[in-house]
């Protein structure tokens, strides 16, 4: 955001050389950020799960401490 503001301020001040440099660096940073974000999302989908759906959390594995509802639990006695 700061680079975009610098580019706009340089353009408004009739400094075309600085405006071009600031705009170029701003574009390079934005493109690099998008590439890093997209590669991270792609790697997460490959390694972990598919795209999560808003109404379905089936991609989340069941925690090991959560037992099955139909499974009988042994009763513990006070001895």
N, CA, C and O atoms as a Maestro MAE file, in Angstrom:
{
 s_m_m2io_version
 :::
 2.0.0
}

f_m_ct {
 s_m_title
 :::
 protein
 m_atom[316] {
  # First column is atom index #
  i_m_mmod_type
  r_m_x_coord
  r_m_y_coord
  r_m_z_coord
  i_m_residue_number
  s_m_chain_name
  s_m_pdb_residue_name
  s_m_pdb_atom_name
  i_m_atomic_number
  :::
  1 25 0.829 -1.184 0.000 1 A "UNK " " N  " 7
  2 3 0.000 0.000 0.000 1 A "UNK " " CA " 6
  3 2 0.876 1.250 0.000 1 A "UNK " " C  " 6
  4 15 0.559 2.246 -0.651 1 A "UNK " " O  " 8
  5 25 1.979 1.183 0.739 2 A "UNK " " N  " 7
  6 3 2.853 2.353 0.791 2 A "UNK " " CA " 6
  7 2 3.483 2.627 -0.567 2 A "UNK " " C  " 6
  8 15 3.640 3.784 -0.958 2 A "UNK " " O  " 8
  9 25 3.845 1.572 -1.287 3 A "UNK " " N  " 7
  10 3 4.431 1.768 -2.612 3 A "UNK " " CA " 6
  11 2 3.424 2.359 -3.587 3 A "UNK " " C  " 6
  12 15 3.784 3.176 -4.435 3 A "UNK " " O  " 8
  13 25 2.169 1.952 -3.473 4 A "UNK " " N  " 7
  14 3 1.137 2.525 -4.320 4 A "UNK " " CA " 6
  15 2 0.947 4.004 -4.006 4 A "UNK " " C  " 6
  16 15 0.786 4.821 -4.912 4 A "UNK " " O  " 8
  17 25 0.967 4.340 -2.736 5 A "UNK " " N  " 7
  18 3 0.849 5.745 -2.343 5 A "UNK " " CA " 6
  19 2 2.050 6.552 -2.843 5 A "UNK " " C  " 6
  20 15 1.893 7.689 -3.288 5 A "UNK " " O  " 8
  21 25 3.228 5.974 -2.772 6 A "UNK " " N  " 7
  22 3 4.419 6.667 -3.286 6 A "UNK " " CA " 6
  23 2 4.327 6.888 -4.792 6 A "UNK " " C  " 6
  24 15 4.697 7.949 -5.295 6 A "UNK " " O  " 8
  25 25 3.830 5.877 -5.509 7 A "UNK " " N  " 7
  26 3 3.695 6.011 -6.958 7 A "UNK " " CA " 6
  27 2 2.690 7.105 -7.305 7 A "UNK " " C  " 6
  28 15 2.928 7.905 -8.210 7 A "UNK " " O  " 8
  29 25 1.590 7.142 -6.603 8 A "UNK " " N  " 7
  30 3 0.586 8.173 -6.863 8 A "UNK " " CA " 6
  31 2 1.096 9.562 -6.498 8 A "UNK " " C  " 6
  32 15 0.832 10.530 -7.212 8 A "UNK " " O  " 8
  33 25 1.826 9.664 -5.392 9 A "UNK " " N  " 7
  34 3 2.372 10.964 -4.994 9 A "UNK " " CA " 6
  35 2 3.433 11.437 -5.980 9 A "UNK " " C  " 6
  36 15 3.512 12.626 -6.292 9 A "UNK " " O  " 8
  37 25 4.245 10.508 -6.468 10 A "UNK " " N  " 7
  38 3 5.265 10.881 -7.450 10 A "UNK " " CA " 6
  39 2 4.625 11.313 -8.761 10 A "UNK " " C  " 6
  40 15 5.094 12.250 -9.407 10 A "UNK " " O  " 8
  41 25 3.550 10.626 -9.156 11 A "UNK " " N  " 7
  42 3 2.855 11.010 -10.384 11 A "UNK " " CA " 6
  43 2 2.197 12.370 -10.236 11 A "UNK " " C  " 6
  44 15 2.185 13.164 -11.177 11 A "UNK " " O  " 8
  45 25 1.652 12.639 -9.063 12 A "UNK " " N  " 7
  46 3 1.008 13.934 -8.832 12 A "UNK " " CA " 6
  47 2 2.041 15.054 -8.773 12 A "UNK " " C  " 6
  48 15 1.729 16.200 -9.099 12 A "UNK " " O  " 8
  49 25 3.258 14.737 -8.363 13 A "UNK " " N  " 7
  50 3 4.315 15.740 -8.276 13 A "UNK " " CA " 6
  51 2 5.121 15.874 -9.555 13 A "UNK " " C  " 6
  52 15 6.174 16.511 -9.560 13 A "UNK " " O  " 8
  53 25 4.640 15.279 -10.641 14 A "UNK " " N  " 7
  54 3 5.293 15.353 -11.953 14 A "UNK " " CA " 6
  55 2 6.709 14.783 -11.929 14 A "UNK " " C  " 6
  56 15 7.606 15.316 -12.582 14 A "UNK " " O  " 8
  57 25 6.907 13.711 -11.182 15 A "UNK " " N  " 7
  58 3 8.189 13.002 -11.157 15 A "UNK " " CA " 6
  59 2 7.946 11.633 -11.787 15 A "UNK " " C  " 6
  60 15 7.769 10.637 -11.086 15 A "UNK " " O  " 8
  61 25 7.941 11.601 -13.089 16 A "UNK " " N  " 7
  62 3 7.552 10.383 -13.800 16 A "UNK " " CA " 6
  63 2 8.535 9.238 -13.588 16 A "UNK " " C  " 6
  64 15 8.121 8.079 -13.556 16 A "UNK " " O  " 8
  65 25 9.811 9.529 -13.445 17 A "UNK " " N  " 7
  66 3 10.798 8.469 -13.220 17 A "UNK " " CA " 6
  67 2 10.555 7.749 -11.904 17 A "UNK " " C  " 6
  68 15 10.587 6.520 -11.853 17 A "UNK " " O  " 8
  69 25 10.310 8.507 -10.837 18 A "UNK " " N  " 7
  70 3 10.033 7.897 -9.529 18 A "UNK " " CA " 6
  71 2 8.689 7.179 -9.527 18 A "UNK " " C  " 6
  72 15 8.533 6.144 -8.878 18 A "UNK " " O  " 8
  73 25 7.724 7.727 -10.252 19 A "UNK " " N  " 7
  74 3 6.408 7.083 -10.322 19 A "UNK " " CA " 6
  75 2 6.503 5.726 -10.999 19 A "UNK " " C  " 6
  76 15 5.873 4.766 -10.554 19 A "UNK " " O  " 8
  77 25 7.281 5.635 -12.063 20 A "UNK " " N  " 7
  78 3 7.432 4.365 -12.778 20 A "UNK " " CA " 6
  79 2 8.150 3.338 -11.906 20 A "UNK " " C  " 6
  80 15 7.765 2.169 -11.871 20 A "UNK " " O  " 8
  81 25 9.186 3.775 -11.207 21 A "UNK " " N  " 7
  82 3 9.926 2.857 -10.323 21 A "UNK " " CA " 6
  83 2 9.028 2.365 -9.192 21 A "UNK " " C  " 6
  84 15 8.984 1.167 -8.909 21 A "UNK " " O  " 8
  85 25 8.316 3.278 -8.549 22 A "UNK " " N  " 7
  86 3 7.445 2.892 -7.428 22 A "UNK " " CA " 6
  87 2 6.309 1.999 -7.902 22 A "UNK " " C  " 6
  88 15 5.956 1.039 -7.217 22 A "UNK " " O  " 8
  89 25 5.731 2.295 -9.054 23 A "UNK " " N  " 7
  90 3 4.643 1.462 -9.574 23 A "UNK " " CA " 6
  91 2 5.158 0.077 -9.968 23 A "UNK " " C  " 6
  92 15 4.471 -0.921 -9.751 23 A "UNK " " O  " 8
  93 25 6.352 0.010 -10.540 24 A "UNK " " N  " 7
  94 3 6.931 -1.281 -10.899 24 A "UNK " " CA " 6
  95 2 7.217 -2.142 -9.686 24 A "UNK " " C  " 6
  96 15 6.928 -3.338 -9.678 24 A "UNK " " O  " 8
  97 25 7.785 -1.530 -8.664 25 A "UNK " " N  " 7
  98 3 8.065 -2.280 -7.431 25 A "UNK " " CA " 6
  99 2 6.763 -2.701 -6.761 25 A "UNK " " C  " 6
  100 15 6.667 -3.807 -6.228 25 A "UNK " " O  " 8
  101 25 5.761 -1.824 -6.786 26 A "UNK " " N  " 7
  102 3 4.453 -2.157 -6.216 26 A "UNK " " CA " 6
  103 2 3.846 -3.356 -6.934 26 A "UNK " " C  " 6
  104 15 3.323 -4.262 -6.285 26 A "UNK " " O  " 8
  105 25 3.907 -3.373 -8.252 27 A "UNK " " N  " 7
  106 3 3.371 -4.494 -9.026 27 A "UNK " " CA " 6
  107 2 4.148 -5.772 -8.748 27 A "UNK " " C  " 6
  108 15 3.553 -6.842 -8.623 27 A "UNK " " O  " 8
  109 25 5.467 -5.675 -8.650 28 A "UNK " " N  " 7
  110 3 6.287 -6.860 -8.373 28 A "UNK " " CA " 6
  111 2 5.969 -7.449 -7.003 28 A "UNK " " C  " 6
  112 15 5.879 -8.668 -6.858 28 A "UNK " " O  " 8
  113 25 5.800 -6.600 -6.010 29 A "UNK " " N  " 7
  114 3 5.462 -7.083 -4.669 29 A "UNK " " CA " 6
  115 2 4.076 -7.725 -4.661 29 A "UNK " " C  " 6
  116 15 3.882 -8.765 -4.031 29 A "UNK " " O  " 8
  117 25 3.120 -7.123 -5.349 30 A "UNK " " N  " 7
  118 3 1.764 -7.682 -5.396 30 A "UNK " " CA " 6
  119 2 1.752 -9.038 -6.094 30 A "UNK " " C  " 6
  120 15 1.101 -9.970 -5.622 30 A "UNK " " O  " 8
  121 25 2.456 -9.155 -7.197 31 A "UNK " " N  " 7
  122 3 2.498 -10.425 -7.932 31 A "UNK " " CA " 6
  123 2 3.199 -11.499 -7.115 31 A "UNK " " C  " 6
  124 15 2.742 -12.641 -7.070 31 A "UNK " " O  " 8
  125 25 4.300 -11.145 -6.472 32 A "UNK " " N  " 7
  126 3 5.013 -12.109 -5.625 32 A "UNK " " CA " 6
  127 2 4.129 -12.570 -4.468 32 A "UNK " " C  " 6
  128 15 4.108 -13.757 -4.142 32 A "UNK " " O  " 8
  129 25 3.411 -11.659 -3.855 33 A "UNK " " N  " 7
  130 3 2.506 -12.026 -2.761 33 A "UNK " " CA " 6
  131 2 1.411 -12.963 -3.209 33 A "UNK " " C  " 6
  132 15 1.093 -13.928 -2.514 33 A "UNK " " O  " 8
  133 25 0.829 -12.690 -4.364 34 A "UNK " " N  " 7
  134 3 -0.214 -13.576 -4.889 34 A "UNK " " CA " 6
  135 2 0.341 -14.959 -5.229 34 A "UNK " " C  " 6
  136 15 -0.314 -15.970 -4.977 34 A "UNK " " O  " 8
  137 25 1.533 -15.005 -5.794 35 A "UNK " " N  " 7
  138 3 2.138 -16.304 -6.125 35 A "UNK " " CA " 6
  139 2 2.432 -17.122 -4.872 35 A "UNK " " C  " 6
  140 15 2.200 -18.331 -4.850 35 A "UNK " " O  " 8
  141 25 2.937 -16.472 -3.838 36 A "UNK " " N  " 7
  142 3 3.217 -17.182 -2.580 36 A "UNK " " CA " 6
  143 2 1.916 -17.694 -1.966 36 A "UNK " " C  " 6
  144 15 1.852 -18.830 -1.499 36 A "UNK " " O  " 8
  145 25 0.888 -16.861 -1.968 37 A "UNK " " N  " 7
  146 3 -0.401 -17.265 -1.410 37 A "UNK " " CA " 6
  147 2 -0.982 -18.447 -2.183 37 A "UNK " " C  " 6
  148 15 -1.414 -19.427 -1.576 37 A "UNK " " O  " 8
  149 25 -0.997 -18.367 -3.499 38 A "UNK " " N  " 7
  150 3 -1.562 -19.436 -4.314 38 A "UNK " " CA " 6
  151 2 -0.777 -20.734 -4.184 38 A "UNK " " C  " 6
  152 15 -1.373 -21.811 -4.160 38 A "UNK " " O  " 8
  153 25 0.542 -20.651 -4.101 39 A "UNK " " N  " 7
  154 3 1.324 -21.880 -3.945 39 A "UNK " " CA " 6
  155 2 1.093 -22.509 -2.580 39 A "UNK " " C  " 6
  156 15 1.099 -23.734 -2.456 39 A "UNK " " O  " 8
  157 25 0.890 -21.691 -1.560 40 A "UNK " " N  " 7
  158 3 0.586 -22.215 -0.231 40 A "UNK " " CA " 6
  159 2 -0.770 -22.892 -0.217 40 A "UNK " " C  " 6
  160 15 -0.913 -23.972 0.357 40 A "UNK " " O  " 8
  161 25 -1.762 -22.285 -0.833 41 A "UNK " " N  " 7
  162 3 -3.100 -22.882 -0.900 41 A "UNK " " CA " 6
  163 2 -3.058 -24.189 -1.680 41 A "UNK " " C  " 6
  164 15 -3.671 -25.176 -1.271 41 A "UNK " " O  " 8
  165 25 -2.345 -24.204 -2.791 42 A "UNK " " N  " 7
  166 3 -2.245 -25.431 -3.599 42 A "UNK " " CA " 6
  167 2 -1.574 -26.547 -2.811 42 A "UNK " " C  " 6
  168 15 -2.038 -27.686 -2.830 42 A "UNK " " O  " 8
  169 25 -0.499 -26.232 -2.126 43 A "UNK " " N  " 7
  170 3 0.214 -27.254 -1.348 43 A "UNK " " CA " 6
  171 2 -0.654 -27.777 -0.208 43 A "UNK " " C  " 6
  172 15 -0.621 -28.967 0.103 43 A "UNK " " O  " 8
  173 25 -1.428 -26.893 0.413 44 A "UNK " " N  " 7
  174 3 -2.323 -27.313 1.485 44 A "UNK " " CA " 6
  175 2 -3.396 -28.250 0.960 44 A "UNK " " C  " 6
  176 15 -3.740 -29.230 1.620 44 A "UNK " " O  " 8
  177 25 -3.929 -27.961 -0.218 45 A "UNK " " N  " 7
  178 3 -4.951 -28.834 -0.794 45 A "UNK " " CA " 6
  179 2 -4.376 -30.189 -1.158 45 A "UNK " " C  " 6
  180 15 -5.053 -31.205 -1.006 45 A "UNK " " O  " 8
  181 25 -3.148 -30.224 -1.632 46 A "UNK " " N  " 7
  182 3 -2.517 -31.489 -2.013 46 A "UNK " " CA " 6
  183 2 -2.187 -32.318 -0.774 46 A "UNK " " C  " 6
  184 15 -2.432 -33.525 -0.752 46 A "UNK " " O  " 8
  185 25 -1.639 -31.686 0.244 47 A "UNK " " N  " 7
  186 3 -1.184 -32.420 1.427 47 A "UNK " " CA " 6
  187 2 -2.284 -32.710 2.433 47 A "UNK " " C  " 6
  188 15 -2.309 -33.792 3.020 47 A "UNK " " O  " 8
  189 25 -3.183 -31.777 2.641 48 A "UNK " " N  " 7
  190 3 -4.131 -31.902 3.746 48 A "UNK " " CA " 6
  191 2 -5.520 -32.356 3.317 48 A "UNK " " C  " 6
  192 15 -5.990 -33.408 3.751 48 A "UNK " " O  " 8
  193 25 -6.165 -31.592 2.488 49 A "UNK " " N  " 7
  194 3 -7.556 -31.864 2.150 49 A "UNK " " CA " 6
  195 2 -7.958 -31.055 0.925 49 A "UNK " " C  " 6
  196 15 -7.206 -30.219 0.423 49 A "UNK " " O  " 8
  197 25 -9.147 -31.329 0.475 50 A "UNK " " N  " 7
  198 3 -9.681 -30.542 -0.623 50 A "UNK " " CA " 6
  199 2 -10.187 -29.217 -0.069 50 A "UNK " " C  " 6
  200 15 -10.074 -28.939 1.125 50 A "UNK " " O  " 8
  201 25 -10.733 -28.428 -0.942 51 A "UNK " " N  " 7
  202 3 -11.258 -27.131 -0.530 51 A "UNK " " CA " 6
  203 2 -12.356 -27.325 0.508 51 A "UNK " " C  " 6
  204 15 -13.291 -28.089 0.267 51 A "UNK " " O  " 8
  205 25 -12.270 -26.659 1.651 52 A "UNK " " N  " 7
  206 3 -13.328 -26.802 2.650 52 A "UNK " " CA " 6
  207 2 -14.641 -26.197 2.141 52 A "UNK " " C  " 6
  208 15 -14.639 -25.191 1.430 52 A "UNK " " O  " 8
  209 25 -15.727 -26.809 2.506 53 A "UNK " " N  " 7
  210 3 -17.036 -26.317 2.127 53 A "UNK " " CA " 6
  211 2 -17.680 -25.671 3.339 53 A "UNK " " C  " 6
  212 15 -17.489 -26.121 4.469 53 A "UNK " " O  " 8
  213 25 -18.434 -24.630 3.103 54 A "UNK " " N  " 7
  214 3 -19.019 -23.862 4.190 54 A "UNK " " CA " 6
  215 2 -19.973 -24.686 5.039 54 A "UNK " " C  " 6
  216 15 -19.978 -24.559 6.264 54 A "UNK " " O  " 8
  217 25 -20.775 -25.522 4.410 55 A "UNK " " N  " 7
  218 3 -21.800 -26.263 5.131 55 A "UNK " " CA " 6
  219 2 -21.388 -27.678 5.512 55 A "UNK " " C  " 6
  220 15 -22.176 -28.407 6.115 55 A "UNK " " O  " 8
  221 25 -20.184 -28.073 5.177 56 A "UNK " " N  " 7
  222 3 -19.738 -29.429 5.472 56 A "UNK " " CA " 6
  223 2 -18.316 -29.377 6.019 56 A "UNK " " C  " 6
  224 15 -17.417 -28.831 5.379 56 A "UNK " " O  " 8
  225 25 -18.121 -29.940 7.185 57 A "UNK " " N  " 7
  226 3 -16.778 -29.982 7.752 57 A "UNK " " CA " 6
  227 2 -16.231 -31.401 7.715 57 A "UNK " " C  " 6
  228 15 -15.490 -31.808 8.609 57 A "UNK " " O  " 8
  229 25 -16.591 -32.148 6.689 58 A "UNK " " N  " 7
  230 3 -16.183 -33.543 6.606 58 A "UNK " " CA " 6
  231 2 -14.690 -33.708 6.353 58 A "UNK " " C  " 6
  232 15 -14.161 -34.807 6.517 58 A "UNK " " O  " 8
  233 25 -13.996 -32.635 5.953 59 A "UNK " " N  " 7
  234 3 -12.563 -32.739 5.714 59 A "UNK " " CA " 6
  235 2 -11.773 -32.746 7.025 59 A "UNK " " C  " 6
  236 15 -10.585 -33.069 7.032 59 A "UNK " " O  " 8
  237 25 -12.423 -32.393 8.122 60 A "UNK " " N  " 7
  238 3 -11.758 -32.363 9.417 60 A "UNK " " CA " 6
  239 2 -11.785 -33.773 9.990 60 A "UNK " " C  " 6
  240 15 -12.860 -34.355 10.130 60 A "UNK " " O  " 8
  241 25 -10.622 -34.338 10.326 61 A "UNK " " N  " 7
  242 3 -10.618 -35.691 10.882 61 A "UNK " " CA " 6
  243 2 -11.238 -35.707 12.279 61 A "UNK " " C  " 6
  244 15 -11.171 -34.722 13.015 61 A "UNK " " O  " 8
  245 25 -11.830 -36.822 12.621 62 A "UNK " " N  " 7
  246 3 -12.443 -36.958 13.938 62 A "UNK " " CA " 6
  247 2 -11.343 -37.076 14.985 62 A "UNK " " C  " 6
  248 15 -10.416 -37.868 14.814 62 A "UNK " " O  " 8
  249 25 -11.427 -36.302 16.070 63 A "UNK " " N  " 7
  250 3 -10.379 -36.357 17.082 63 A "UNK " " CA " 6
  251 2 -10.347 -37.730 17.754 63 A "UNK " " C  " 6
  252 15 -11.384 -38.382 17.885 63 A "UNK " " O  " 8
  253 25 -9.162 -38.170 18.179 64 A "UNK " " N  " 7
  254 3 -9.040 -39.513 18.755 64 A "UNK " " CA " 6
  255 2 -9.774 -39.669 20.093 64 A "UNK " " C  " 6
  256 15 -10.131 -40.785 20.469 64 A "UNK " " O  " 8
  257 25 -9.997 -38.589 20.801 65 A "UNK " " N  " 7
  258 3 -10.662 -38.686 22.100 65 A "UNK " " CA " 6
  259 2 -12.169 -38.823 21.962 65 A "UNK " " C  " 6
  260 15 -12.849 -39.178 22.925 65 A "UNK " " O  " 8
  261 25 -12.700 -38.547 20.776 66 A "UNK " " N  " 7
  262 3 -14.134 -38.633 20.583 66 A "UNK " " CA " 6
  263 2 -14.494 -40.062 20.205 66 A "UNK " " C  " 6
  264 15 -14.098 -40.558 19.150 66 A "UNK " " O  " 8
  265 25 -15.248 -40.714 21.078 67 A "UNK " " N  " 7
  266 3 -15.634 -42.100 20.823 67 A "UNK " " CA " 6
  267 2 -16.861 -42.181 19.944 67 A "UNK " " C  " 6
  268 15 -17.537 -41.184 19.692 67 A "UNK " " O  " 8
  269 25 -17.131 -43.375 19.488 68 A "UNK " " N  " 7
  270 3 -18.322 -43.598 18.684 68 A "UNK " " CA " 6
  271 2 -19.526 -43.654 19.609 68 A "UNK " " C  " 6
  272 15 -19.423 -44.142 20.734 68 A "UNK " " O  " 8
  273 25 -20.653 -43.164 19.152 69 A "UNK " " N  " 7
  274 3 -21.844 -43.120 19.989 69 A "UNK " " CA " 6
  275 2 -22.404 -44.518 20.247 69 A "UNK " " C  " 6
  276 15 -23.010 -44.759 21.291 69 A "UNK " " O  " 8
  277 25 -22.210 -45.421 19.320 70 A "UNK " " N  " 7
  278 3 -22.772 -46.767 19.468 70 A "UNK " " CA " 6
  279 2 -21.837 -47.707 20.231 70 A "UNK " " C  " 6
  280 15 -22.206 -48.843 20.527 70 A "UNK " " O  " 8
  281 25 -20.673 -47.254 20.538 71 A "UNK " " N  " 7
  282 3 -19.697 -48.094 21.227 71 A "UNK " " CA " 6
  283 2 -20.010 -48.105 22.722 71 A "UNK " " C  " 6
  284 15 -20.225 -47.055 23.328 71 A "UNK " " O  " 8
  285 25 -20.032 -49.290 23.303 72 A "UNK " " N  " 7
  286 3 -20.309 -49.389 24.738 72 A "UNK " " CA " 6
  287 2 -19.044 -49.107 25.522 72 A "UNK " " C  " 6
  288 15 -17.957 -49.571 25.176 72 A "UNK " " O  " 8
  289 25 -19.207 -48.354 26.564 73 A "UNK " " N  " 7
  290 3 -18.064 -48.015 27.414 73 A "UNK " " CA " 6
  291 2 -18.091 -48.907 28.650 73 A "UNK " " C  " 6
  292 15 -19.154 -49.134 29.229 73 A "UNK " " O  " 8
  293 25 -16.932 -49.414 29.055 74 A "UNK " " N  " 7
  294 3 -16.914 -50.236 30.271 74 A "UNK " " CA " 6
  295 2 -17.180 -49.372 31.492 74 A "UNK " " C  " 6
  296 15 -16.709 -48.239 31.593 74 A "UNK " " O  " 8
  297 25 -17.949 -49.939 32.419 75 A "UNK " " N  " 7
  298 3 -18.269 -49.185 33.641 75 A "UNK " " CA " 6
  299 2 -17.115 -49.305 34.614 75 A "UNK " " C  " 6
  300 15 -16.491 -50.358 34.745 75 A "UNK " " O  " 8
  301 25 -16.851 -48.223 35.280 76 A "UNK " " N  " 7
  302 3 -15.759 -48.217 36.260 76 A "UNK " " CA " 6
  303 2 -16.344 -48.352 37.658 76 A "UNK " " C  " 6
  304 15 -17.312 -47.683 38.021 76 A "UNK " " O  " 8
  305 25 -15.749 -49.207 38.401 77 A "UNK " " N  " 7
  306 3 -16.203 -49.398 39.776 77 A "UNK " " CA " 6
  307 2 -15.343 -48.613 40.764 77 A "UNK " " C  " 6
  308 15 -14.195 -48.274 40.477 77 A "UNK " " O  " 8
  309 25 -15.912 -48.334 41.913 78 A "UNK " " N  " 7
  310 3 -15.168 -47.624 42.967 78 A "UNK " " CA " 6
  311 2 -14.573 -48.654 43.893 78 A "UNK " " C  " 6
  312 15 -15.239 -49.089 44.833 78 A "UNK " " O  " 8
  313 25 -13.360 -49.051 43.663 79 A "UNK " " N  " 7
  314 3 -12.761 -50.055 44.541 79 A "UNK " " CA " 6
  315 2 -11.556 -49.501 45.250 79 A "UNK " " C  " 6
  316 15 -10.922 -50.208 46.033 79 A "UNK " " O  " 8
  :::
 }
 m_bond[315] {
  # First column is bond index #
  i_m_from
  i_m_to
  i_m_order
  :::
  1 1 2 1
  2 2 3 1
  3 3 4 2
  4 3 5 1
  5 5 6 1
  6 6 7 1
  7 7 8 2
  8 7 9 1
  9 9 10 1
  10 10 11 1
  11 11 12 2
  12 11 13 1
  13 13 14 1
  14 14 15 1
  15 15 16 2
  16 15 17 1
  17 17 18 1
  18 18 19 1
  19 19 20 2
  20 19 21 1
  21 21 22 1
  22 22 23 1
  23 23 24 2
  24 23 25 1
  25 25 26 1
  26 26 27 1
  27 27 28 2
  28 27 29 1
  29 29 30 1
  30 30 31 1
  31 31 32 2
  32 31 33 1
  33 33 34 1
  34 34 35 1
  35 35 36 2
  36 35 37 1
  37 37 38 1
  38 38 39 1
  39 39 40 2
  40 39 41 1
  41 41 42 1
  42 42 43 1
  43 43 44 2
  44 43 45 1
  45 45 46 1
  46 46 47 1
  47 47 48 2
  48 47 49 1
  49 49 50 1
  50 50 51 1
  51 51 52 2
  52 51 53 1
  53 53 54 1
  54 54 55 1
  55 55 56 2
  56 55 57 1
  57 57 58 1
  58 58 59 1
  59 59 60 2
  60 59 61 1
  61 61 62 1
  62 62 63 1
  63 63 64 2
  64 63 65 1
  65 65 66 1
  66 66 67 1
  67 67 68 2
  68 67 69 1
  69 69 70 1
  70 70 71 1
  71 71 72 2
  72 71 73 1
  73 73 74 1
  74 74 75 1
  75 75 76 2
  76 75 77 1
  77 77 78 1
  78 78 79 1
  79 79 80 2
  80 79 81 1
  81 81 82 1
  82 82 83 1
  83 83 84 2
  84 83 85 1
  85 85 86 1
  86 86 87 1
  87 87 88 2
  88 87 89 1
  89 89 90 1
  90 90 91 1
  91 91 92 2
  92 91 93 1
  93 93 94 1
  94 94 95 1
  95 95 96 2
  96 95 97 1
  97 97 98 1
  98 98 99 1
  99 99 100 2
  100 99 101 1
  101 101 102 1
  102 102 103 1
  103 103 104 2
  104 103 105 1
  105 105 106 1
  106 106 107 1
  107 107 108 2
  108 107 109 1
  109 109 110 1
  110 110 111 1
  111 111 112 2
  112 111 113 1
  113 113 114 1
  114 114 115 1
  115 115 116 2
  116 115 117 1
  117 117 118 1
  118 118 119 1
  119 119 120 2
  120 119 121 1
  121 121 122 1
  122 122 123 1
  123 123 124 2
  124 123 125 1
  125 125 126 1
  126 126 127 1
  127 127 128 2
  128 127 129 1
  129 129 130 1
  130 130 131 1
  131 131 132 2
  132 131 133 1
  133 133 134 1
  134 134 135 1
  135 135 136 2
  136 135 137 1
  137 137 138 1
  138 138 139 1
  139 139 140 2
  140 139 141 1
  141 141 142 1
  142 142 143 1
  143 143 144 2
  144 143 145 1
  145 145 146 1
  146 146 147 1
  147 147 148 2
  148 147 149 1
  149 149 150 1
  150 150 151 1
  151 151 152 2
  152 151 153 1
  153 153 154 1
  154 154 155 1
  155 155 156 2
  156 155 157 1
  157 157 158 1
  158 158 159 1
  159 159 160 2
  160 159 161 1
  161 161 162 1
  162 162 163 1
  163 163 164 2
  164 163 165 1
  165 165 166 1
  166 166 167 1
  167 167 168 2
  168 167 169 1
  169 169 170 1
  170 170 171 1
  171 171 172 2
  172 171 173 1
  173 173 174 1
  174 174 175 1
  175 175 176 2
  176 175 177 1
  177 177 178 1
  178 178 179 1
  179 179 180 2
  180 179 181 1
  181 181 182 1
  182 182 183 1
  183 183 184 2
  184 183 185 1
  185 185 186 1
  186 186 187 1
  187 187 188 2
  188 187 189 1
  189 189 190 1
  190 190 191 1
  191 191 192 2
  192 191 193 1
  193 193 194 1
  194 194 195 1
  195 195 196 2
  196 195 197 1
  197 197 198 1
  198 198 199 1
  199 199 200 2
  200 199 201 1
  201 201 202 1
  202 202 203 1
  203 203 204 2
  204 203 205 1
  205 205 206 1
  206 206 207 1
  207 207 208 2
  208 207 209 1
  209 209 210 1
  210 210 211 1
  211 211 212 2
  212 211 213 1
  213 213 214 1
  214 214 215 1
  215 215 216 2
  216 215 217 1
  217 217 218 1
  218 218 219 1
  219 219 220 2
  220 219 221 1
  221 221 222 1
  222 222 223 1
  223 223 224 2
  224 223 225 1
  225 225 226 1
  226 226 227 1
  227 227 228 2
  228 227 229 1
  229 229 230 1
  230 230 231 1
  231 231 232 2
  232 231 233 1
  233 233 234 1
  234 234 235 1
  235 235 236 2
  236 235 237 1
  237 237 238 1
  238 238 239 1
  239 239 240 2
  240 239 241 1
  241 241 242 1
  242 242 243 1
  243 243 244 2
  244 243 245 1
  245 245 246 1
  246 246 247 1
  247 247 248 2
  248 247 249 1
  249 249 250 1
  250 250 251 1
  251 251 252 2
  252 251 253 1
  253 253 254 1
  254 254 255 1
  255 255 256 2
  256 255 257 1
  257 257 258 1
  258 258 259 1
  259 259 260 2
  260 259 261 1
  261 261 262 1
  262 262 263 1
  263 263 264 2
  264 263 265 1
  265 265 266 1
  266 266 267 1
  267 267 268 2
  268 267 269 1
  269 269 270 1
  270 270 271 1
  271 271 272 2
  272 271 273 1
  273 273 274 1
  274 274 275 1
  275 275 276 2
  276 275 277 1
  277 277 278 1
  278 278 279 1
  279 279 280 2
  280 279 281 1
  281 281 282 1
  282 282 283 1
  283 283 284 2
  284 283 285 1
  285 285 286 1
  286 286 287 1
  287 287 288 2
  288 287 289 1
  289 289 290 1
  290 290 291 1
  291 291 292 2
  292 291 293 1
  293 293 294 1
  294 294 295 1
  295 295 296 2
  296 295 297 1
  297 297 298 1
  298 298 299 1
  299 299 300 2
  300 299 301 1
  301 301 302 1
  302 302 303 1
  303 303 304 2
  304 303 305 1
  305 305 306 1
  306 306 307 1
  307 307 308 2
  308 307 309 1
  309 309 310 1
  310 310 311 1
  311 311 312 2
  312 311 313 1
  313 313 314 1
  314 314 315 1
  315 315 316 2
  :::
 }
}
